[in-house]
């Protein structure tokens, strides 16, 4: 019985992290890289997938772009459709105002999340999110706290 409980704990998607605090996340869209940093030291880096139309800043719902700029992690979603996810604070006031001036919705639900549940045939496949593998997402989820700034660079 104890062995079964011990093994089931190993399969949990919730990991523990006791290292240095992640003080910022940097996403370099052109390089398809995401970095978790403590001050100026890189703690971890990951290859990423982006929205299906990745060049440029997200402006409208459905444009397939990943936002650019400074945002924050709003909350952690343990029940995400994509294994686990971290909500990015897009859209901000400027994003909402621009979309409104064009008579459109800025969209939302931008996340850092795990991989797809089905086979994909293109490198950038999300609706504007930042995707990594499920195992990598478990690590990121354990390391990043709500309120962490995320710098999404072109």
VONUKOL-504008 format. One record per residue (C-alpha): residue number from 1; residue in three letters; x, y, z. Coordinates in steps of 0.1 Angstrom, whole numbers, plus 5000, padded with zeros to 4 digits. Example, Ala and Ser with C-alpha at 12.3 -4.5 7.8 and 13.67 -1.06 7.14 Angstrom:
 resi resn    u    v    w
    1  ALA 5123 4955 5078
    2  SER 5137 4989 5071
end
This chain:
 resi resn    u    v    w
    1  UNK 5000 5000 5000
    2  UNK 5027 5025 5009
    3  UNK 5046 5016 4977
    4  UNK 5015 5025 4956
    5  UNK 5011 5058 4973
    6  UNK 5048 5066 4968
    7  UNK 5046 5058 4931
    8  UNK 5014 5078 4925
    9  UNK 5031 5108 4941
   10  UNK 5059 5105 4914
   11  UNK 5033 5108 4887
   12  UNK 5019 5141 4900
   13  UNK 5019 5171 4877
   14  UNK 5026 5193 4908
   15  UNK 5063 5196 4916
   16  UNK 5081 5213 4944
   17  UNK 5107 5240 4938
   18  UNK 5130 5254 4965
   19  UNK 5155 5273 4945
   20  UNK 5160 5310 4939
   21  UNK 5128 5331 4932
   22  UNK 5119 5337 4895
   23  UNK 5119 5375 4894
   24  UNK 5111 5377 4857
   25  UNK 5102 5357 4826
   26  UNK 5116 5368 4792
   27  UNK 5102 5355 4760
   28  UNK 5122 5361 4728
   29  UNK 5097 5354 4701
   30  UNK 5122 5355 4671
   31  UNK 5144 5329 4688
   32  UNK 5114 5309 4701
   33  UNK 5130 5309 4736
   34  UNK 5117 5315 4771
   35  UNK 5139 5323 4800
   36  UNK 5132 5322 4837
   37  UNK 5155 5346 4856
   38  UNK 5165 5354 4891
   39  UNK 5175 5390 4887
   40  UNK 5200 5388 4858
   41  UNK 5208 5351 4861
   42  UNK 5191 5326 4839
   43  UNK 5177 5297 4859
   44  UNK 5160 5278 4831
   45  UNK 5154 5282 4794
   46  UNK 5129 5265 4771
   47  UNK 5122 5262 4734
   48  UNK 5086 5275 4728
   49  UNK 5058 5276 4702
   50  UNK 5038 5307 4697
   51  UNK 5006 5319 4680
   52  UNK 5000 5307 4644
   53  UNK 5009 5342 4631
   54  UNK 5037 5351 4655
   55  UNK 5053 5382 4639
   56  UNK 5041 5414 4655
   57  UNK 5021 5424 4686
   58  UNK 4987 5408 4693
   59  UNK 4960 5434 4686
   60  UNK 4927 5416 4680
   61  UNK 4909 5384 4690
   62  UNK 4917 5357 4664
   63  UNK 4948 5373 4649
   64  UNK 4970 5344 4659
   65  UNK 4996 5367 4673
   66  UNK 5014 5364 4707
   67  UNK 5015 5398 4725
   68  UNK 5046 5419 4729
   69  UNK 5054 5441 4759
   70  UNK 5055 5439 4797
   71  UNK 5028 5419 4813
   72  UNK 5024 5399 4846
   73  UNK 5014 5364 4855
   74  UNK 4979 5368 4869
   75  UNK 4972 5333 4882
   76  UNK 4980 5296 4880
   77  UNK 4954 5272 4864
   78  UNK 4958 5236 4876
   79  UNK 4929 5225 4855
   80  UNK 4940 5239 4821
   81  UNK 4929 5222 4789
   82  UNK 4967 5221 4782
   83  UNK 4979 5202 4812
   84  UNK 4988 5233 4834
   85  UNK 4989 5270 4826
   86  UNK 4999 5304 4838
   87  UNK 4976 5333 4828
   88  UNK 4994 5363 4812
   89  UNK 4978 5397 4820
   90  UNK 4971 5405 4783
   91  UNK 4951 5427 4774
   92  UNK 4963 5457 4793
   93  UNK 4946 5491 4792
   94  UNK 4965 5502 4761
   95  UNK 4956 5469 4743
   96  UNK 4919 5473 4751
   97  UNK 4919 5510 4741
   98  UNK 4935 5503 4707
   99  UNK 4912 5474 4699
  100  UNK 4882 5494 4709
  101  UNK 4893 5523 4687
  102  UNK 4892 5499 4658
  103  UNK 4858 5485 4668
  104  UNK 4873 5451 4677
  105  UNK 4879 5429 4707
  106  UNK 4916 5426 4719
  107  UNK 4910 5389 4728
  108  UNK 4924 5374 4759
  109  UNK 4931 5341 4776
  110  UNK 4968 5344 4768
  111  UNK 4987 5317 4787
  112  UNK 5020 5299 4791
  113  UNK 5008 5263 4788
  114  UNK 5017 5227 4781
  115  UNK 5017 5210 4748
  116  UNK 4988 5201 4725
  117  UNK 4965 5172 4731
  118  UNK 4966 5161 4695
  119  UNK 4993 5159 4668
  120  UNK 5003 5192 4653
  121  UNK 5020 5199 4619
  122  UNK 5033 5234 4623
  123  UNK 5059 5249 4647
  124  UNK 5037 5278 4659
  125  UNK 5002 5265 4665
  126  UNK 4985 5283 4694
  127  UNK 4959 5310 4692
  128  UNK 4985 5335 4707
  129  UNK 4998 5316 4737
  130  UNK 5033 5304 4746
  131  UNK 5035 5266 4746
  132  UNK 5062 5242 4760
  133  UNK 5060 5205 4767
  134  UNK 5039 5192 4795
  135  UNK 5070 5181 4815
  136  UNK 5086 5215 4810
  137  UNK 5053 5231 4821
  138  UNK 5054 5212 4853
  139  UNK 5088 5227 4861
  140  UNK 5077 5263 4851
  141  UNK 5044 5259 4871
  142  UNK 5064 5250 4902
  143  UNK 5089 5279 4898
  144  UNK 5067 5309 4888
  145  UNK 5044 5328 4912
  146  UNK 5015 5351 4903
  147  UNK 5027 5387 4900
  148  UNK 5059 5377 4882
  149  UNK 5066 5401 4853
  150  UNK 5069 5387 4818
  151  UNK 5087 5406 4791
  152  UNK 5076 5394 4757
  153  UNK 5101 5406 4731
  154  UNK 5098 5406 4693
end
